[in-house]
């Protein structure tokens, strides 16, 4: 039901409420990202094209990719 609500919000704009990312997008994004990762096959086939595009846009953003840069693993 929550994903459906988000999909409806994204019918009007690229982001939840306006044409640029807002605090709401940044606050909700990690939860949707985690939800999508838990069952990616279901999420990929779900009827939420706007939500999937929104998630992809945020995951591929320069800000997110710079923050989530892979760091070397240290072995003791």
mmCIF file of the N, C-alpha and C atoms, coordinates in Angstrom:
data_MODEL
# 
_entry.id   MODEL 
# 
loop_
_atom_site.group_PDB 
_atom_site.id 
_atom_site.type_symbol 
_atom_site.label_atom_id 
_atom_site.label_alt_id 
_atom_site.label_comp_id 
_atom_site.label_asym_id 
_atom_site.label_entity_id 
_atom_site.label_seq_id 
_atom_site.pdbx_PDB_ins_code 
_atom_site.Cartn_x 
_atom_site.Cartn_y 
_atom_site.Cartn_z 
_atom_site.occupancy 
_atom_site.B_iso_or_equiv 
_atom_site.pdbx_formal_charge 
_atom_site.auth_seq_id 
_atom_site.auth_comp_id 
_atom_site.auth_asym_id 
_atom_site.auth_atom_id 
_atom_site.pdbx_PDB_model_num 
ATOM 1   N N  . UNK A 1 1  ? 0.830  -1.186  0.000   1.00 0.00 ? 1  UNK A N  1 
ATOM 2   C CA . UNK A 1 1  ? 0.000  0.000   0.000   1.00 0.00 ? 1  UNK A CA 1 
ATOM 3   C C  . UNK A 1 1  ? 0.885  1.265   0.000   1.00 0.00 ? 1  UNK A C  1 
ATOM 4   N N  . UNK A 1 2  ? 1.975  1.241   0.788   1.00 0.00 ? 2  UNK A N  1 
ATOM 5   C CA . UNK A 1 2  ? 2.856  2.403   0.855   1.00 0.00 ? 2  UNK A CA 1 
ATOM 6   C C  . UNK A 1 2  ? 3.522  2.660   -0.494  1.00 0.00 ? 2  UNK A C  1 
ATOM 7   N N  . UNK A 1 3  ? 3.972  1.601   -1.147  1.00 0.00 ? 3  UNK A N  1 
ATOM 8   C CA . UNK A 1 3  ? 4.607  1.763   -2.458  1.00 0.00 ? 3  UNK A CA 1 
ATOM 9   C C  . UNK A 1 3  ? 3.615  2.337   -3.468  1.00 0.00 ? 3  UNK A C  1 
ATOM 10  N N  . UNK A 1 4  ? 2.380  1.928   -3.373  1.00 0.00 ? 4  UNK A N  1 
ATOM 11  C CA . UNK A 1 4  ? 1.337  2.457   -4.253  1.00 0.00 ? 4  UNK A CA 1 
ATOM 12  C C  . UNK A 1 4  ? 1.159  3.966   -4.025  1.00 0.00 ? 4  UNK A C  1 
ATOM 13  N N  . UNK A 1 5  ? 1.188  4.383   -2.780  1.00 0.00 ? 5  UNK A N  1 
ATOM 14  C CA . UNK A 1 5  ? 1.084  5.816   -2.462  1.00 0.00 ? 5  UNK A CA 1 
ATOM 15  C C  . UNK A 1 5  ? 2.257  6.598   -3.050  1.00 0.00 ? 5  UNK A C  1 
ATOM 16  N N  . UNK A 1 6  ? 3.463  6.032   -2.923  1.00 0.00 ? 6  UNK A N  1 
ATOM 17  C CA . UNK A 1 6  ? 4.629  6.696   -3.502  1.00 0.00 ? 6  UNK A CA 1 
ATOM 18  C C  . UNK A 1 6  ? 4.510  6.779   -5.021  1.00 0.00 ? 6  UNK A C  1 
ATOM 19  N N  . UNK A 1 7  ? 4.075  5.690   -5.646  1.00 0.00 ? 7  UNK A N  1 
ATOM 20  C CA . UNK A 1 7  ? 3.878  5.678   -7.100  1.00 0.00 ? 7  UNK A CA 1 
ATOM 21  C C  . UNK A 1 7  ? 2.910  6.788   -7.512  1.00 0.00 ? 7  UNK A C  1 
ATOM 22  N N  . UNK A 1 8  ? 1.828  6.965   -6.764  1.00 0.00 ? 8  UNK A N  1 
ATOM 23  C CA . UNK A 1 8  ? 0.857  8.018   -7.078  1.00 0.00 ? 8  UNK A CA 1 
ATOM 24  C C  . UNK A 1 8  ? 1.471  9.405   -6.947  1.00 0.00 ? 8  UNK A C  1 
ATOM 25  N N  . UNK A 1 9  ? 2.296  9.616   -5.925  1.00 0.00 ? 9  UNK A N  1 
ATOM 26  C CA . UNK A 1 9  ? 2.960  10.917  -5.770  1.00 0.00 ? 9  UNK A CA 1 
ATOM 27  C C  . UNK A 1 9  ? 3.883  11.208  -6.948  1.00 0.00 ? 9  UNK A C  1 
ATOM 28  N N  . UNK A 1 10 ? 4.502  10.168  -7.480  1.00 0.00 ? 10 UNK A N  1 
ATOM 29  C CA . UNK A 1 10 ? 5.469  10.342  -8.566  1.00 0.00 ? 10 UNK A CA 1 
ATOM 30  C C  . UNK A 1 10 ? 4.800  10.524  -9.932  1.00 0.00 ? 10 UNK A C  1 
ATOM 31  N N  . UNK A 1 11 ? 3.495  10.487  -9.984  1.00 0.00 ? 11 UNK A N  1 
ATOM 32  C CA . UNK A 1 11 ? 2.788  10.734  -11.247 1.00 0.00 ? 11 UNK A CA 1 
ATOM 33  C C  . UNK A 1 11 ? 2.901  12.198  -11.665 1.00 0.00 ? 11 UNK A C  1 
ATOM 34  N N  . UNK A 1 12 ? 3.064  13.079  -10.700 1.00 0.00 ? 12 UNK A N  1 
ATOM 35  C CA . UNK A 1 12 ? 3.091  14.517  -10.963 1.00 0.00 ? 12 UNK A CA 1 
ATOM 36  C C  . UNK A 1 12 ? 4.491  15.072  -11.218 1.00 0.00 ? 12 UNK A C  1 
ATOM 37  N N  . UNK A 1 13 ? 5.485  14.520  -10.534 1.00 0.00 ? 13 UNK A N  1 
ATOM 38  C CA . UNK A 1 13 ? 6.849  15.051  -10.594 1.00 0.00 ? 13 UNK A CA 1 
ATOM 39  C C  . UNK A 1 13 ? 7.862  13.921  -10.649 1.00 0.00 ? 13 UNK A C  1 
ATOM 40  N N  . UNK A 1 14 ? 9.099  14.261  -10.969 1.00 0.00 ? 14 UNK A N  1 
ATOM 41  C CA . UNK A 1 14 ? 10.186 13.283  -10.959 1.00 0.00 ? 14 UNK A CA 1 
ATOM 42  C C  . UNK A 1 14 ? 10.494 12.825  -9.536  1.00 0.00 ? 14 UNK A C  1 
ATOM 43  N N  . UNK A 1 15 ? 10.261 13.702  -8.570  1.00 0.00 ? 15 UNK A N  1 
ATOM 44  C CA . UNK A 1 15 ? 10.478 13.387  -7.162  1.00 0.00 ? 15 UNK A CA 1 
ATOM 45  C C  . UNK A 1 15 ? 9.133  13.440  -6.447  1.00 0.00 ? 15 UNK A C  1 
ATOM 46  N N  . UNK A 1 16 ? 9.108  13.146  -5.163  1.00 0.00 ? 16 UNK A N  1 
ATOM 47  C CA . UNK A 1 16 ? 7.838  12.951  -4.464  1.00 0.00 ? 16 UNK A CA 1 
ATOM 48  C C  . UNK A 1 16 ? 6.920  14.169  -4.466  1.00 0.00 ? 16 UNK A C  1 
ATOM 49  N N  . UNK A 1 17 ? 7.467  15.352  -4.288  1.00 0.00 ? 17 UNK A N  1 
ATOM 50  C CA . UNK A 1 17 ? 6.599  16.525  -4.180  1.00 0.00 ? 17 UNK A CA 1 
ATOM 51  C C  . UNK A 1 17 ? 6.916  17.643  -5.165  1.00 0.00 ? 17 UNK A C  1 
ATOM 52  N N  . UNK A 1 18 ? 8.152  17.663  -5.654  1.00 0.00 ? 18 UNK A N  1 
ATOM 53  C CA . UNK A 1 18 ? 8.585  18.737  -6.553  1.00 0.00 ? 18 UNK A CA 1 
ATOM 54  C C  . UNK A 1 18 ? 9.494  18.167  -7.626  1.00 0.00 ? 18 UNK A C  1 
ATOM 55  N N  . UNK A 1 19 ? 10.078 19.028  -8.421  1.00 0.00 ? 19 UNK A N  1 
ATOM 56  C CA . UNK A 1 19 ? 10.917 18.577  -9.537  1.00 0.00 ? 19 UNK A CA 1 
ATOM 57  C C  . UNK A 1 19 ? 12.370 18.328  -9.154  1.00 0.00 ? 19 UNK A C  1 
ATOM 58  N N  . UNK A 1 20 ? 12.714 18.589  -7.898  1.00 0.00 ? 20 UNK A N  1 
ATOM 59  C CA . UNK A 1 20 ? 14.070 18.316  -7.408  1.00 0.00 ? 20 UNK A CA 1 
ATOM 60  C C  . UNK A 1 20 ? 13.950 17.492  -6.127  1.00 0.00 ? 20 UNK A C  1 
ATOM 61  N N  . UNK A 1 21 ? 15.013 16.782  -5.747  1.00 0.00 ? 21 UNK A N  1 
ATOM 62  C CA . UNK A 1 21 ? 14.933 15.982  -4.525  1.00 0.00 ? 21 UNK A CA 1 
ATOM 63  C C  . UNK A 1 21 ? 14.669 16.863  -3.305  1.00 0.00 ? 21 UNK A C  1 
ATOM 64  N N  . UNK A 1 22 ? 13.756 16.419  -2.469  1.00 0.00 ? 22 UNK A N  1 
ATOM 65  C CA . UNK A 1 22 ? 13.444 17.142  -1.239  1.00 0.00 ? 22 UNK A CA 1 
ATOM 66  C C  . UNK A 1 22 ? 13.866 16.293  -0.043  1.00 0.00 ? 22 UNK A C  1 
ATOM 67  N N  . UNK A 1 23 ? 13.699 16.827  1.126   1.00 0.00 ? 23 UNK A N  1 
ATOM 68  C CA . UNK A 1 23 ? 14.014 16.086  2.346   1.00 0.00 ? 23 UNK A CA 1 
ATOM 69  C C  . UNK A 1 23 ? 13.201 14.790  2.409   1.00 0.00 ? 23 UNK A C  1 
ATOM 70  N N  . UNK A 1 24 ? 11.965 14.830  1.937   1.00 0.00 ? 24 UNK A N  1 
ATOM 71  C CA . UNK A 1 24 ? 11.125 13.627  1.930   1.00 0.00 ? 24 UNK A CA 1 
ATOM 72  C C  . UNK A 1 24 ? 11.753 12.532  1.067   1.00 0.00 ? 24 UNK A C  1 
ATOM 73  N N  . UNK A 1 25 ? 12.247 12.884  -0.104  1.00 0.00 ? 25 UNK A N  1 
ATOM 74  C CA . UNK A 1 25 ? 12.891 11.894  -0.979  1.00 0.00 ? 25 UNK A CA 1 
ATOM 75  C C  . UNK A 1 25 ? 14.107 11.276  -0.295  1.00 0.00 ? 25 UNK A C  1 
ATOM 76  N N  . UNK A 1 26 ? 14.937 12.120  0.283   1.00 0.00 ? 26 UNK A N  1 
ATOM 77  C CA . UNK A 1 26 ? 16.167 11.654  0.914   1.00 0.00 ? 26 UNK A CA 1 
ATOM 78  C C  . UNK A 1 26 ? 15.858 10.798  2.143   1.00 0.00 ? 26 UNK A C  1 
ATOM 79  N N  . UNK A 1 27 ? 14.800 11.137  2.865   1.00 0.00 ? 27 UNK A N  1 
ATOM 80  C CA . UNK A 1 27 ? 14.443 10.382  4.065   1.00 0.00 ? 27 UNK A CA 1 
ATOM 81  C C  . UNK A 1 27 ? 13.846 9.013   3.728   1.00 0.00 ? 27 UNK A C  1 
ATOM 82  N N  . UNK A 1 28 ? 13.048 8.930   2.689   1.00 0.00 ? 28 UNK A N  1 
ATOM 83  C CA . UNK A 1 28 ? 12.356 7.691   2.328   1.00 0.00 ? 28 UNK A CA 1 
ATOM 84  C C  . UNK A 1 28 ? 13.213 6.790   1.451   1.00 0.00 ? 28 UNK A C  1 
ATOM 85  N N  . UNK A 1 29 ? 14.077 7.377   0.656   1.00 0.00 ? 29 UNK A N  1 
ATOM 86  C CA . UNK A 1 29 ? 14.897 6.641   -0.303  1.00 0.00 ? 29 UNK A CA 1 
ATOM 87  C C  . UNK A 1 29 ? 15.634 5.427   0.273   1.00 0.00 ? 29 UNK A C  1 
ATOM 88  N N  . UNK A 1 30 ? 16.332 5.525   1.416   1.00 0.00 ? 30 UNK A N  1 
ATOM 89  C CA . UNK A 1 30 ? 17.063 4.349   1.919   1.00 0.00 ? 30 UNK A CA 1 
ATOM 90  C C  . UNK A 1 30 ? 16.153 3.164   2.240   1.00 0.00 ? 30 UNK A C  1 
ATOM 91  N N  . UNK A 1 31 ? 14.945 3.449   2.704   1.00 0.00 ? 31 UNK A N  1 
ATOM 92  C CA . UNK A 1 31 ? 14.010 2.382   3.039   1.00 0.00 ? 31 UNK A CA 1 
ATOM 93  C C  . UNK A 1 31 ? 13.497 1.684   1.787   1.00 0.00 ? 31 UNK A C  1 
ATOM 94  N N  . UNK A 1 32 ? 13.195 2.454   0.755   1.00 0.00 ? 32 UNK A N  1 
ATOM 95  C CA . UNK A 1 32 ? 12.747 1.862   -0.509  1.00 0.00 ? 32 UNK A CA 1 
ATOM 96  C C  . UNK A 1 32 ? 13.896 1.089   -1.141  1.00 0.00 ? 32 UNK A C  1 
ATOM 97  N N  . UNK A 1 33 ? 15.093 1.623   -1.068  1.00 0.00 ? 33 UNK A N  1 
ATOM 98  C CA . UNK A 1 33 ? 16.269 0.930   -1.612  1.00 0.00 ? 33 UNK A CA 1 
ATOM 99  C C  . UNK A 1 33 ? 16.461 -0.415  -0.925  1.00 0.00 ? 33 UNK A C  1 
ATOM 100 N N  . UNK A 1 34 ? 16.363 -0.434  0.393   1.00 0.00 ? 34 UNK A N  1 
ATOM 101 C CA . UNK A 1 34 ? 16.524 -1.677  1.139   1.00 0.00 ? 34 UNK A CA 1 
ATOM 102 C C  . UNK A 1 34 ? 15.388 -2.649  0.821   1.00 0.00 ? 34 UNK A C  1 
ATOM 103 N N  . UNK A 1 35 ? 14.179 -2.142  0.764   1.00 0.00 ? 35 UNK A N  1 
ATOM 104 C CA . UNK A 1 35 ? 13.024 -2.974  0.432   1.00 0.00 ? 35 UNK A CA 1 
ATOM 105 C C  . UNK A 1 35 ? 13.215 -3.613  -0.939  1.00 0.00 ? 35 UNK A C  1 
ATOM 106 N N  . UNK A 1 36 ? 13.651 -2.843  -1.900  1.00 0.00 ? 36 UNK A N  1 
ATOM 107 C CA . UNK A 1 36 ? 13.871 -3.351  -3.260  1.00 0.00 ? 36 UNK A CA 1 
ATOM 108 C C  . UNK A 1 36 ? 14.979 -4.390  -3.283  1.00 0.00 ? 36 UNK A C  1 
ATOM 109 N N  . UNK A 1 37 ? 15.986 -4.231  -2.452  1.00 0.00 ? 37 UNK A N  1 
ATOM 110 C CA . UNK A 1 37 ? 17.114 -5.162  -2.427  1.00 0.00 ? 37 UNK A CA 1 
ATOM 111 C C  . UNK A 1 37 ? 16.744 -6.504  -1.799  1.00 0.00 ? 37 UNK A C  1 
ATOM 112 N N  . UNK A 1 38 ? 15.814 -6.491  -0.860  1.00 0.00 ? 38 UNK A N  1 
ATOM 113 C CA . UNK A 1 38 ? 15.425 -7.726  -0.173  1.00 0.00 ? 38 UNK A CA 1 
ATOM 114 C C  . UNK A 1 38 ? 14.792 -8.724  -1.142  1.00 0.00 ? 38 UNK A C  1 
ATOM 115 N N  . UNK A 1 39 ? 13.939 -8.237  -2.030  1.00 0.00 ? 39 UNK A N  1 
ATOM 116 C CA . UNK A 1 39 ? 13.308 -9.120  -3.026  1.00 0.00 ? 39 UNK A CA 1 
ATOM 117 C C  . UNK A 1 39 ? 13.349 -8.400  -4.371  1.00 0.00 ? 39 UNK A C  1 
ATOM 118 N N  . UNK A 1 40 ? 14.522 -8.345  -4.953  1.00 0.00 ? 40 UNK A N  1 
ATOM 119 C CA . UNK A 1 40 ? 14.715 -7.573  -6.186  1.00 0.00 ? 40 UNK A CA 1 
ATOM 120 C C  . UNK A 1 40 ? 13.897 -8.131  -7.346  1.00 0.00 ? 40 UNK A C  1 
ATOM 121 N N  . UNK A 1 41 ? 13.708 -9.444  -7.398  1.00 0.00 ? 41 UNK A N  1 
ATOM 122 C CA . UNK A 1 41 ? 12.901 -10.028 -8.480  1.00 0.00 ? 41 UNK A CA 1 
ATOM 123 C C  . UNK A 1 41 ? 11.465 -9.519  -8.399  1.00 0.00 ? 41 UNK A C  1 
ATOM 124 N N  . UNK A 1 42 ? 10.907 -9.487  -7.189  1.00 0.00 ? 42 UNK A N  1 
ATOM 125 C CA . UNK A 1 42 ? 9.545  -8.976  -7.034  1.00 0.00 ? 42 UNK A CA 1 
ATOM 126 C C  . UNK A 1 42 ? 9.493  -7.491  -7.381  1.00 0.00 ? 42 UNK A C  1 
ATOM 127 N N  . UNK A 1 43 ? 10.438 -6.728  -6.831  1.00 0.00 ? 43 UNK A N  1 
ATOM 128 C CA . UNK A 1 43 ? 10.424 -5.285  -7.055  1.00 0.00 ? 43 UNK A CA 1 
ATOM 129 C C  . UNK A 1 43 ? 10.576 -4.967  -8.544  1.00 0.00 ? 43 UNK A C  1 
ATOM 130 N N  . UNK A 1 44 ? 11.471 -5.672  -9.221  1.00 0.00 ? 44 UNK A N  1 
ATOM 131 C CA . UNK A 1 44 ? 11.681 -5.428  -10.648 1.00 0.00 ? 44 UNK A CA 1 
ATOM 132 C C  . UNK A 1 44 ? 10.432 -5.719  -11.480 1.00 0.00 ? 44 UNK A C  1 
ATOM 133 N N  . UNK A 1 45 ? 9.625  -6.670  -11.038 1.00 0.00 ? 45 UNK A N  1 
ATOM 134 C CA . UNK A 1 45 ? 8.412  -7.011  -11.789 1.00 0.00 ? 45 UNK A CA 1 
ATOM 135 C C  . UNK A 1 45 ? 7.163  -6.322  -11.240 1.00 0.00 ? 45 UNK A C  1 
ATOM 136 N N  . UNK A 1 46 ? 7.329  -5.491  -10.228 1.00 0.00 ? 46 UNK A N  1 
ATOM 137 C CA . UNK A 1 46 ? 6.180  -4.814  -9.608  1.00 0.00 ? 46 UNK A CA 1 
ATOM 138 C C  . UNK A 1 46 ? 5.599  -3.750  -10.548 1.00 0.00 ? 46 UNK A C  1 
ATOM 139 N N  . UNK A 1 47 ? 4.343  -3.398  -10.324 1.00 0.00 ? 47 UNK A N  1 
ATOM 140 C CA . UNK A 1 47 ? 3.675  -2.424  -11.188 1.00 0.00 ? 47 UNK A CA 1 
ATOM 141 C C  . UNK A 1 47 ? 3.912  -0.970  -10.771 1.00 0.00 ? 47 UNK A C  1 
ATOM 142 N N  . UNK A 1 48 ? 5.162  -0.633  -10.504 1.00 0.00 ? 48 UNK A N  1 
ATOM 143 C CA . UNK A 1 48 ? 5.495  0.717   -10.043 1.00 0.00 ? 48 UNK A CA 1 
ATOM 144 C C  . UNK A 1 48 ? 6.598  1.331   -10.896 1.00 0.00 ? 48 UNK A C  1 
ATOM 145 N N  . UNK A 1 49 ? 6.335  1.636   -12.148 1.00 0.00 ? 49 UNK A N  1 
ATOM 146 C CA . UNK A 1 49 ? 7.403  2.155   -13.022 1.00 0.00 ? 49 UNK A CA 1 
ATOM 147 C C  . UNK A 1 49 ? 7.981  3.492   -12.561 1.00 0.00 ? 49 UNK A C  1 
ATOM 148 N N  . UNK A 1 50 ? 7.143  4.366   -12.051 1.00 0.00 ? 50 UNK A N  1 
ATOM 149 C CA . UNK A 1 50 ? 7.640  5.669   -11.594 1.00 0.00 ? 50 UNK A CA 1 
ATOM 150 C C  . UNK A 1 50 ? 8.523  5.505   -10.355 1.00 0.00 ? 50 UNK A C  1 
ATOM 151 N N  . UNK A 1 51 ? 8.127  4.635   -9.456  1.00 0.00 ? 51 UNK A N  1 
ATOM 152 C CA . UNK A 1 51 ? 8.910  4.399   -8.247  1.00 0.00 ? 51 UNK A CA 1 
ATOM 153 C C  . UNK A 1 51 ? 10.255 3.771   -8.597  1.00 0.00 ? 51 UNK A C  1 
ATOM 154 N N  . UNK A 1 52 ? 10.266 2.836   -9.526  1.00 0.00 ? 52 UNK A N  1 
ATOM 155 C CA . UNK A 1 52 ? 11.528 2.211   -9.947  1.00 0.00 ? 52 UNK A CA 1 
ATOM 156 C C  . UNK A 1 52 ? 12.444 3.238   -10.608 1.00 0.00 ? 52 UNK A C  1 
ATOM 157 N N  . UNK A 1 53 ? 11.880 4.121   -11.403 1.00 0.00 ? 53 UNK A N  1 
ATOM 158 C CA . UNK A 1 53 ? 12.673 5.173   -12.042 1.00 0.00 ? 53 UNK A CA 1 
ATOM 159 C C  . UNK A 1 53 ? 13.223 6.146   -10.995 1.00 0.00 ? 53 UNK A C  1 
ATOM 160 N N  . UNK A 1 54 ? 12.384 6.516   -10.037 1.00 0.00 ? 54 UNK A N  1 
ATOM 161 C CA . UNK A 1 54 ? 12.791 7.404   -8.941  1.00 0.00 ? 54 UNK A CA 1 
ATOM 162 C C  . UNK A 1 54 ? 13.954 6.792   -8.165  1.00 0.00 ? 54 UNK A C  1 
ATOM 163 N N  . UNK A 1 55 ? 13.825 5.512   -7.827  1.00 0.00 ? 55 UNK A N  1 
ATOM 164 C CA . UNK A 1 55 ? 14.877 4.824   -7.096  1.00 0.00 ? 55 UNK A CA 1 
ATOM 165 C C  . UNK A 1 55 ? 16.165 4.772   -7.913  1.00 0.00 ? 55 UNK A C  1 
ATOM 166 N N  . UNK A 1 56 ? 16.060 4.419   -9.173  1.00 0.00 ? 56 UNK A N  1 
ATOM 167 C CA . UNK A 1 56 ? 17.230 4.351   -10.055 1.00 0.00 ? 56 UNK A CA 1 
ATOM 168 C C  . UNK A 1 56 ? 17.908 5.718   -10.163 1.00 0.00 ? 56 UNK A C  1 
ATOM 169 N N  . UNK A 1 57 ? 17.115 6.774   -10.302 1.00 0.00 ? 57 UNK A N  1 
ATOM 170 C CA . UNK A 1 57 ? 17.661 8.131   -10.398 1.00 0.00 ? 57 UNK A CA 1 
ATOM 171 C C  . UNK A 1 57 ? 18.460 8.486   -9.143  1.00 0.00 ? 57 UNK A C  1 
ATOM 172 N N  . UNK A 1 58 ? 17.924 8.158   -7.986  1.00 0.00 ? 58 UNK A N  1 
ATOM 173 C CA . UNK A 1 58 ? 18.627 8.481   -6.742  1.00 0.00 ? 58 UNK A CA 1 
ATOM 174 C C  . UNK A 1 58 ? 19.861 7.606   -6.542  1.00 0.00 ? 58 UNK A C  1 
ATOM 175 N N  . UNK A 1 59 ? 19.762 6.323   -6.850  1.00 0.00 ? 59 UNK A N  1 
ATOM 176 C CA . UNK A 1 59 ? 20.908 5.417   -6.695  1.00 0.00 ? 59 UNK A CA 1 
ATOM 177 C C  . UNK A 1 59 ? 22.047 5.802   -7.633  1.00 0.00 ? 59 UNK A C  1 
ATOM 178 N N  . UNK A 1 60 ? 21.697 6.282   -8.812  1.00 0.00 ? 60 UNK A N  1 
ATOM 179 C CA . UNK A 1 60 ? 22.720 6.634   -9.804  1.00 0.00 ? 60 UNK A CA 1 
ATOM 180 C C  . UNK A 1 60 ? 23.170 8.090   -9.709  1.00 0.00 ? 60 UNK A C  1 
ATOM 181 N N  . UNK A 1 61 ? 22.628 8.831   -8.753  1.00 0.00 ? 61 UNK A N  1 
ATOM 182 C CA . UNK A 1 61 ? 22.995 10.250  -8.636  1.00 0.00 ? 61 UNK A CA 1 
ATOM 183 C C  . UNK A 1 61 ? 24.458 10.393  -8.231  1.00 0.00 ? 61 UNK A C  1 
ATOM 184 N N  . UNK A 1 62 ? 25.049 11.482  -8.638  1.00 0.00 ? 62 UNK A N  1 
ATOM 185 C CA . UNK A 1 62 ? 26.451 11.756  -8.317  1.00 0.00 ? 62 UNK A CA 1 
ATOM 186 C C  . UNK A 1 62 ? 26.675 11.815  -6.808  1.00 0.00 ? 62 UNK A C  1 
ATOM 187 N N  . UNK A 1 63 ? 25.753 12.434  -6.099  1.00 0.00 ? 63 UNK A N  1 
ATOM 188 C CA . UNK A 1 63 ? 25.882 12.539  -4.646  1.00 0.00 ? 63 UNK A CA 1 
ATOM 189 C C  . UNK A 1 63 ? 25.887 11.152  -4.005  1.00 0.00 ? 63 UNK A C  1 
ATOM 190 N N  . UNK A 1 64 ? 24.931 10.313  -4.362  1.00 0.00 ? 64 UNK A N  1 
ATOM 191 C CA . UNK A 1 64 ? 24.853 8.981   -3.748  1.00 0.00 ? 64 UNK A CA 1 
ATOM 192 C C  . UNK A 1 64 ? 26.062 8.134   -4.110  1.00 0.00 ? 64 UNK A C  1 
ATOM 193 N N  . UNK A 1 65 ? 26.447 8.133   -5.367  1.00 0.00 ? 65 UNK A N  1 
ATOM 194 C CA . UNK A 1 65 ? 27.587 7.295   -5.762  1.00 0.00 ? 65 UNK A CA 1 
ATOM 195 C C  . UNK A 1 65 ? 28.882 7.766   -5.101  1.00 0.00 ? 65 UNK A C  1 
ATOM 196 N N  . UNK A 1 66 ? 29.019 9.065   -4.876  1.00 0.00 ? 66 UNK A N  1 
ATOM 197 C CA . UNK A 1 66 ? 30.233 9.544   -4.209  1.00 0.00 ? 66 UNK A CA 1 
ATOM 198 C C  . UNK A 1 66 ? 30.242 9.170   -2.724  1.00 0.00 ? 66 UNK A C  1 
ATOM 199 N N  . UNK A 1 67 ? 29.090 9.153   -2.110  1.00 0.00 ? 67 UNK A N  1 
ATOM 200 C CA . UNK A 1 67 ? 28.985 8.778   -0.698  1.00 0.00 ? 67 UNK A CA 1 
ATOM 201 C C  . UNK A 1 67 ? 29.170 7.277   -0.524  1.00 0.00 ? 67 UNK A C  1 
ATOM 202 N N  . UNK A 1 68 ? 28.633 6.503   -1.444  1.00 0.00 ? 68 UNK A N  1 
ATOM 203 C CA . UNK A 1 68 ? 28.650 5.045   -1.339  1.00 0.00 ? 68 UNK A CA 1 
ATOM 204 C C  . UNK A 1 68 ? 29.864 4.421   -2.039  1.00 0.00 ? 68 UNK A C  1 
ATOM 205 N N  . UNK A 1 69 ? 30.880 5.201   -2.252  1.00 0.00 ? 69 UNK A N  1 
ATOM 206 C CA . UNK A 1 69 ? 32.091 4.689   -2.902  1.00 0.00 ? 69 UNK A CA 1 
ATOM 207 C C  . UNK A 1 69 ? 32.643 3.507   -2.115  1.00 0.00 ? 69 UNK A C  1 
ATOM 208 N N  . UNK A 1 70 ? 32.966 2.436   -2.834  1.00 0.00 ? 70 UNK A N  1 
ATOM 209 C CA . UNK A 1 70 ? 33.507 1.233   -2.198  1.00 0.00 ? 70 UNK A CA 1 
ATOM 210 C C  . UNK A 1 70 ? 34.880 1.538   -1.614  1.00 0.00 ? 70 UNK A C  1 
ATOM 211 N N  . UNK A 1 71 ? 35.100 1.067   -0.412  1.00 0.00 ? 71 UNK A N  1 
ATOM 212 C CA . UNK A 1 71 ? 36.370 1.238   0.274   1.00 0.00 ? 71 UNK A CA 1 
ATOM 213 C C  . UNK A 1 71 ? 37.081 -0.106  0.334   1.00 0.00 ? 71 UNK A C  1 
ATOM 214 N N  . UNK A 1 72 ? 38.406 -0.086  0.375   1.00 0.00 ? 72 UNK A N  1 
ATOM 215 C CA . UNK A 1 72 ? 39.125 -1.366  0.468   1.00 0.00 ? 72 UNK A CA 1 
ATOM 216 C C  . UNK A 1 72 ? 38.798 -2.081  1.776   1.00 0.00 ? 72 UNK A C  1 
ATOM 217 N N  . UNK A 1 73 ? 38.788 -3.385  1.712   1.00 0.00 ? 73 UNK A N  1 
ATOM 218 C CA . UNK A 1 73 ? 38.552 -4.205  2.896   1.00 0.00 ? 73 UNK A CA 1 
ATOM 219 C C  . UNK A 1 73 ? 39.873 -4.438  3.596   1.00 0.00 ? 73 UNK A C  1 
ATOM 220 N N  . UNK A 1 74 ? 39.869 -4.238  4.888   1.00 0.00 ? 74 UNK A N  1 
ATOM 221 C CA . UNK A 1 74 ? 41.079 -4.445  5.670   1.00 0.00 ? 74 UNK A CA 1 
ATOM 222 C C  . UNK A 1 74 ? 40.992 -5.797  6.360   1.00 0.00 ? 74 UNK A C  1 
ATOM 223 N N  . UNK A 1 75 ? 42.024 -6.574  6.209   1.00 0.00 ? 75 UNK A N  1 
ATOM 224 C CA . UNK A 1 75 ? 42.071 -7.890  6.842   1.00 0.00 ? 75 UNK A CA 1 
ATOM 225 C C  . UNK A 1 75 ? 43.091 -7.849  7.956   1.00 0.00 ? 75 UNK A C  1 
ATOM 226 N N  . UNK A 1 76 ? 42.680 -8.298  9.131   1.00 0.00 ? 76 UNK A N  1 
ATOM 227 C CA . UNK A 1 76 ? 43.587 -8.313  10.294  1.00 0.00 ? 76 UNK A CA 1 
ATOM 228 C C  . UNK A 1 76 ? 44.454 -9.542  10.273  1.00 0.00 ? 76 UNK A C  1 
# 
